[in-house]
Amino acid sequence: MPRTMWISIVWLLLVVSVCCILTSYAVADEERETARSVSQLASGKFGRGCVNITTGWCEMIRCPMEVSRSRGALLGATWGPLKGISMTVIRTVGGVFEAVLFFYPLPGNYDPFFETEFVFSKPVPPEPGS
């Protein structure tokens, strides 16, 4: 074989090798970024669970106030405490499940169990068109 053909083959192999190496770096970087986002979602779920465990009792304060504002003082004084007690149990148990099962993407993609992530956070309005 002529010398120029060997040089062309060597250059071709060099270019293919560099492309393979760069592609493997890109794939590894993408996998590392995915692992980082999953770990951030899981740790966020764990933190949300711990917060709901420790602040679940605040539902006994929030629910009567919310029912009084939306339905009047009479229902706020009667139905509000009952709703508050039940929501206290529900939010605390949900927090336990989130803290214990933080590594598992349940429900959905590490989404919160409740419409409001925390006791006193406002519900997220629905997206337009949905």
Secondary structure, 3 states (H helix, E strand, C coil): CCHHHHHHHHHHHHHHHHHHHHHHHHHHHHHHHHHHHHHHHHHHHHHHHHHHHHHHHHHHHHHHHHHHHHHCHHHHHHHHHHHHHHHHHHHHHHHHHHHHCCCCCCCCCCCCCCCCCCCCCCCCCCCCCC
